[in-house]
Amino acid sequence: MDISSIAGIILGMLGIIGGLLLEGGQMSDIIQYTAFIIVAFGTVGAVLIQFPFKVFLQGVKAFKKVVFDSTESPTELINTIVDFANKARKEGLVSLEDEVKKIKDPFFQKAMMMAIDGSSIKDVRDTLDLELEYMEEHGKQAAKVWEAAGGYAPTIGILGAVMGLIQVMKNLQDIDEVGHGIAVAFVATIYGVGGANLVLLPVATKVALKHRWNIIMKEMIVSGVLLMIEGINPRVIKEKLYNFFDEEEKAHLKAG
């Protein structure tokens, strides 16, 4: 589980609900299914117009990356590459074939198989760089879906509020009904603005950050495999791979 994401969602909701209750409000004041339908369906509809359905589904599936921390440990990846380099230096790259078949990451497995098959450094670099370029561009689309939703939600919320006020105008003769209607109308704005700033836009940023981290891991794989093909000393390979991180992260990786 991604602790920061879970904690952020919980704290955000507690802040709003707690503030409402402290002001003497009730949960029923902000629970309006009609407002929710307007904002949720309106936002999803706008996003579907902007993006192909395939890209929309890609964005929806990316949400699990926000809740569940599935990023690969850089320490484990570096150790695996160094172990492969040690064995390759002693027994040759072909000796790694059985171990490489057990690798779960398709990109890592492909890179290693190209090395084992005797592909040139240029061929390996060109092939993997091209695949990385596609992965980087393709992966950005998921974050853009959430970012677009965060942009539409507040506007849809205002639209819902206006629709509610139209209904209020029909009952101007009843002042109690007018007061209640205005309160209900602005709930849609709360849903739109709150949903965008507490969920949609933060999710977009988290998806983008995790995607970038994944690309860094892949770039590290490319560098490690190329150094392995060159026959560089495994200790040197390890130090070079640490250079993908800043000094603080590097110290943390070396320590653990």
One Martini backbone bead per residue (centre of mass of N, CA, C, O) as a GRO file, in nm:
protein
  256
    1MET     BB    1   0.099   0.034   0.018
    2ASP     BB    2   0.033   0.382  -0.012
    3ILE     BB    3   0.057   0.584   0.250
    4SER     BB    4   0.032   0.876   0.140
    5SER     BB    5  -0.235   0.838  -0.010
    6ILE     BB    6  -0.412   0.739   0.221
    7ALA     BB    7  -0.355   0.975   0.416
    8GLY     BB    8  -0.453   1.203   0.228
    9ILE     BB    9  -0.748   1.116   0.196
   10ILE     BB   10  -0.821   1.109   0.496
   11LEU     BB   11  -0.739   1.401   0.574
   12GLY     BB   12  -0.914   1.548   0.371
   13MET     BB   13  -1.189   1.439   0.473
   14LEU     BB   14  -1.157   1.521   0.771
   15GLY     BB   15  -1.133   1.824   0.725
   16ILE     BB   16  -1.415   1.869   0.601
   17ILE     BB   17  -1.599   1.717   0.800
   18GLY     BB   18  -1.490   1.845   1.058
   19GLY     BB   19  -1.559   2.138   0.985
   20LEU     BB   20  -1.861   2.096   0.955
   21LEU     BB   21  -1.917   1.994   1.248
   22LEU     BB   22  -1.791   2.241   1.399
   23GLU     BB   23  -2.014   2.438   1.253
   24GLY     BB   24  -2.294   2.257   1.288
   25GLY     BB   25  -2.317   2.049   1.089
   26GLN     BB   26  -2.421   1.799   0.850
   27MET     BB   27  -2.397   1.532   0.644
   28SER     BB   28  -2.666   1.601   0.486
   29ASP     BB   29  -2.557   1.873   0.360
   30ILE     BB   30  -2.340   1.697   0.150
   31ILE     BB   31  -2.566   1.477   0.072
   32GLN     BB   32  -2.616   1.471  -0.286
   33TYR     BB   33  -2.707   1.282  -0.550
   34THR     BB   34  -2.756   1.493  -0.772
   35ALA     BB   35  -2.480   1.633  -0.757
   36PHE     BB   36  -2.312   1.381  -0.810
   37ILE     BB   37  -2.422   1.312  -1.089
   38ILE     BB   38  -2.344   1.568  -1.233
   39VAL     BB   39  -2.035   1.561  -1.176
   40ALA     BB   40  -1.955   1.272  -1.250
   41PHE     BB   41  -2.090   1.242  -1.533
   42GLY     BB   42  -1.984   1.505  -1.657
   43THR     BB   43  -1.681   1.446  -1.629
   44VAL     BB   44  -1.669   1.176  -1.778
   45GLY     BB   45  -1.789   1.281  -2.042
   46ALA     BB   46  -1.563   1.487  -2.106
   47VAL     BB   47  -1.329   1.282  -2.110
   48LEU     BB   48  -1.445   1.099  -2.338
   49ILE     BB   49  -1.427   1.320  -2.553
   50GLN     BB   50  -1.113   1.369  -2.533
   51PHE     BB   51  -1.080   1.053  -2.511
   52PRO     BB   52  -1.018   0.755  -2.577
   53PHE     BB   53  -1.127   0.469  -2.433
   54LYS     BB   54  -0.847   0.339  -2.393
   55VAL     BB   55  -0.725   0.578  -2.234
   56PHE     BB   56  -0.933   0.589  -2.010
   57LEU     BB   57  -0.872   0.303  -1.898
   58GLN     BB   58  -0.577   0.361  -1.834
   59GLY     BB   59  -0.644   0.570  -1.615
   60VAL     BB   60  -0.809   0.390  -1.426
   61LYS     BB   61  -0.585   0.170  -1.379
   62ALA     BB   62  -0.374   0.377  -1.248
   63PHE     BB   63  -0.494   0.402  -0.957
   64LYS     BB   64  -0.347   0.157  -0.823
   65LYS     BB   65  -0.068   0.311  -0.809
   66VAL     BB   66  -0.164   0.499  -0.574
   67VAL     BB   67  -0.242   0.276  -0.358
   68PHE     BB   68  -0.022   0.083  -0.481
   69ASP     BB   69   0.314  -0.016  -0.422
   70SER     BB   70   0.475  -0.135  -0.734
   71THR     BB   71   0.754  -0.049  -0.717
   72GLU     BB   72   1.068  -0.110  -0.776
   73SER     BB   73   1.351  -0.198  -0.627
   74PRO     BB   74   1.660  -0.063  -0.675
   75THR     BB   75   1.832  -0.255  -0.509
   76GLU     BB   76   1.742  -0.521  -0.642
   77LEU     BB   77   1.815  -0.443  -0.932
   78ILE     BB   78   2.116  -0.388  -0.891
   79ASN     BB   79   2.185  -0.668  -0.774
   80THR     BB   80   2.098  -0.830  -1.021
   81ILE     BB   81   2.290  -0.703  -1.226
   82VAL     BB   82   2.553  -0.769  -1.071
   83ASP     BB   83   2.515  -1.075  -1.064
   84PHE     BB   84   2.514  -1.109  -1.369
   85ALA     BB   85   2.794  -0.983  -1.417
   86ASN     BB   86   2.957  -1.188  -1.255
   87LYS     BB   87   2.872  -1.441  -1.416
   88ALA     BB   88   2.948  -1.338  -1.701
   89ARG     BB   89   3.255  -1.301  -1.639
   90LYS     BB   90   3.302  -1.613  -1.577
   91GLU     BB   91   3.075  -1.770  -1.798
   92GLY     BB   92   2.904  -1.587  -1.950
   93LEU     BB   93   2.604  -1.487  -2.089
   94VAL     BB   94   2.479  -1.773  -2.150
   95SER     BB   95   2.455  -1.860  -1.837
   96LEU     BB   96   2.178  -1.670  -1.797
   97GLU     BB   97   1.926  -1.791  -1.936
   98ASP     BB   98   1.764  -1.929  -1.704
   99GLU     BB   99   1.737  -1.670  -1.523
  100VAL     BB  100   1.602  -1.478  -1.731
  101LYS     BB  101   1.329  -1.643  -1.759
  102LYS     BB  102   1.241  -1.540  -1.451
  103ILE     BB  103   1.182  -1.267  -1.535
  104LYS     BB  104   0.912  -1.040  -1.504
  105ASP     BB  105   1.035  -0.818  -1.670
  106PRO     BB  106   1.013  -0.773  -2.004
  107PHE     BB  107   1.237  -0.561  -2.050
  108PHE     BB  108   1.466  -0.703  -1.903
  109GLN     BB  109   1.450  -0.968  -2.058
  110LYS     BB  110   1.503  -0.852  -2.339
  111ALA     BB  111   1.780  -0.726  -2.282
  112MET     BB  112   1.920  -0.994  -2.198
  113MET     BB  113   1.862  -1.160  -2.456
  114MET     BB  114   2.023  -0.978  -2.645
  115ALA     BB  115   2.292  -1.027  -2.504
  116ILE     BB  116   2.296  -1.340  -2.529
  117ASP     BB  117   2.262  -1.331  -2.856
  118GLY     BB  118   2.489  -1.103  -2.950
  119SER     BB  119   2.423  -0.822  -2.959
  120SER     BB  120   2.491  -0.519  -3.021
  121ILE     BB  121   2.517  -0.226  -2.869
  122LYS     BB  122   2.359  -0.065  -3.080
  123ASP     BB  123   2.108  -0.248  -3.100
  124VAL     BB  124   2.027  -0.238  -2.806
  125ARG     BB  125   2.002   0.067  -2.775
  126ASP     BB  126   1.800   0.128  -3.005
  127THR     BB  127   1.571  -0.063  -2.915
  128LEU     BB  128   1.533   0.037  -2.617
  129ASP     BB  129   1.499   0.341  -2.671
  130LEU     BB  130   1.244   0.312  -2.843
  131GLU     BB  131   1.073   0.176  -2.622
  132LEU     BB  132   1.103   0.401  -2.411
  133GLU     BB  133   0.972   0.626  -2.572
  134TYR     BB  134   0.697   0.491  -2.584
  135MET     BB  135   0.648   0.449  -2.280
  136GLU     BB  136   0.662   0.745  -2.195
  137GLU     BB  137   0.428   0.852  -2.374
  138HIS     BB  138   0.206   0.645  -2.298
  139GLY     BB  139   0.214   0.695  -1.978
  140LYS     BB  140   0.107   1.000  -1.980
  141GLN     BB  141  -0.201   0.958  -2.041
  142ALA     BB  142  -0.309   0.883  -1.760
  143ALA     BB  143  -0.253   1.159  -1.625
  144LYS     BB  144  -0.425   1.330  -1.827
  145VAL     BB  145  -0.700   1.223  -1.745
  146TRP     BB  146  -0.696   1.335  -1.449
  147GLU     BB  147  -0.635   1.627  -1.524
  148ALA     BB  148  -0.892   1.675  -1.687
  149ALA     BB  149  -1.093   1.610  -1.461
  150GLY     BB  150  -0.985   1.844  -1.274
  151GLY     BB  151  -1.083   2.068  -1.478
  152TYR     BB  152  -1.397   1.996  -1.507
  153ALA     BB  153  -1.535   1.963  -1.224
  154PRO     BB  154  -1.577   2.263  -1.132
  155THR     BB  155  -1.756   2.343  -1.373
  156ILE     BB  156  -1.975   2.130  -1.325
  157GLY     BB  157  -2.041   2.232  -1.041
  158ILE     BB  158  -2.147   2.509  -1.132
  159LEU     BB  159  -2.366   2.398  -1.313
  160GLY     BB  160  -2.519   2.259  -1.082
  161ALA     BB  161  -2.577   2.517  -0.921
  162VAL     BB  162  -2.743   2.660  -1.138
  163MET     BB  163  -2.960   2.444  -1.160
  164GLY     BB  164  -3.050   2.477  -0.864
  165LEU     BB  165  -3.128   2.783  -0.886
  166ILE     BB  166  -3.355   2.747  -1.084
  167GLN     BB  167  -3.535   2.593  -0.882
  168VAL     BB  168  -3.545   2.818  -0.671
  169MET     BB  169  -3.695   3.037  -0.851
  170LYS     BB  170  -3.972   2.870  -0.835
  171ASN     BB  171  -3.969   2.931  -0.488
  172LEU     BB  172  -3.987   3.241  -0.380
  173GLN     BB  173  -4.248   3.228  -0.189
  174ASP     BB  174  -4.052   3.024  -0.020
  175ILE     BB  175  -3.807   3.093   0.202
  176ASP     BB  176  -3.730   2.810   0.309
  177GLU     BB  177  -3.692   2.677   0.030
  178VAL     BB  178  -3.472   2.868  -0.067
  179GLY     BB  179  -3.254   2.809   0.144
  180HIS     BB  180  -3.234   2.506   0.087
  181GLY     BB  181  -3.175   2.521  -0.220
  182ILE     BB  182  -2.907   2.676  -0.206
  183ALA     BB  183  -2.752   2.468  -0.040
  184VAL     BB  184  -2.782   2.238  -0.246
  185ALA     BB  185  -2.657   2.375  -0.495
  186PHE     BB  186  -2.356   2.409  -0.363
  187VAL     BB  187  -2.272   2.110  -0.350
  188ALA     BB  188  -2.167   2.081  -0.640
  189THR     BB  189  -1.920   2.264  -0.595
  190ILE     BB  190  -1.790   2.093  -0.381
  191TYR     BB  191  -1.751   1.842  -0.554
  192GLY     BB  192  -1.582   1.970  -0.778
  193VAL     BB  193  -1.353   2.110  -0.614
  194GLY     BB  194  -1.287   1.881  -0.417
  195GLY     BB  195  -1.233   1.653  -0.621
  196ALA     BB  196  -1.003   1.795  -0.776
  197ASN     BB  197  -0.808   1.873  -0.512
  198LEU     BB  198  -0.825   1.579  -0.354
  199VAL     BB  199  -0.800   1.378  -0.621
  200LEU     BB  200  -0.748   1.424  -0.930
  201LEU     BB  201  -0.482   1.597  -0.928
  202PRO     BB  202  -0.313   1.420  -0.735
  203VAL     BB  203  -0.331   1.165  -0.908
  204ALA     BB  204  -0.192   1.278  -1.158
  205THR     BB  205   0.081   1.331  -1.018
  206LYS     BB  206   0.136   1.043  -0.910
  207VAL     BB  207   0.130   0.897  -1.181
  208ALA     BB  208   0.364   1.060  -1.310
  209LEU     BB  209   0.583   0.989  -1.097
  210LYS     BB  210   0.569   0.677  -1.128
  211HIS     BB  211   0.637   0.675  -1.425
  212ARG     BB  212   0.915   0.808  -1.403
  213TRP     BB  213   1.037   0.592  -1.219
  214ASN     BB  214   1.006   0.360  -1.422
  215ILE     BB  215   1.193   0.483  -1.637
  216ILE     BB  216   1.447   0.488  -1.464
  217MET     BB  217   1.465   0.181  -1.432
  218LYS     BB  218   1.495   0.127  -1.737
  219GLU     BB  219   1.753   0.295  -1.780
  220MET     BB  220   1.919   0.122  -1.585
  221ILE     BB  221   1.901  -0.138  -1.746
  222VAL     BB  222   2.037  -0.043  -2.001
  223SER     BB  223   2.305   0.035  -1.874
  224GLY     BB  224   2.373  -0.241  -1.743
  225VAL     BB  225   2.371  -0.416  -2.003
  226LEU     BB  226   2.587  -0.259  -2.162
  227LEU     BB  227   2.813  -0.300  -1.952
  228MET     BB  228   2.805  -0.607  -1.965
  229ILE     BB  229   2.885  -0.636  -2.265
  230GLU     BB  230   3.166  -0.483  -2.216
  231GLY     BB  231   3.291  -0.604  -1.936
  232ILE     BB  232   3.248  -0.462  -1.682
  233ASN     BB  233   3.300  -0.415  -1.373
  234PRO     BB  234   3.068  -0.474  -1.131
  235ARG     BB  235   3.154  -0.240  -0.939
  236VAL     BB  236   3.126  -0.020  -1.155
  237ILE     BB  237   2.833  -0.068  -1.226
  238LYS     BB  238   2.716  -0.001  -0.950
  239GLU     BB  239   2.816   0.295  -0.941
  240LYS     BB  240   2.672   0.388  -1.202
  241LEU     BB  241   2.378   0.323  -1.104
  242TYR     BB  242   2.379   0.530  -0.865
  243ASN     BB  243   2.375   0.790  -1.065
  244PHE     BB  244   2.048   0.796  -1.087
  245PHE     BB  245   2.090   0.938  -0.811
  246ASP     BB  246   2.094   1.116  -0.553
  247GLU     BB  247   2.272   1.150  -0.268
  248GLU     BB  248   2.051   1.058  -0.073
  249GLU     BB  249   1.962   0.802  -0.227
  250LYS     BB  250   2.241   0.674  -0.247
  251ALA     BB  251   2.286   0.639   0.058
  252HIS     BB  252   2.035   0.466   0.106
  253LEU     BB  253   2.110   0.232  -0.087
  254LYS     BB  254   2.386   0.159   0.042
  255ALA     BB  255   2.259   0.095   0.328
  256GLY     BB  256   2.005  -0.110   0.195
   0.00000   0.00000   0.00000
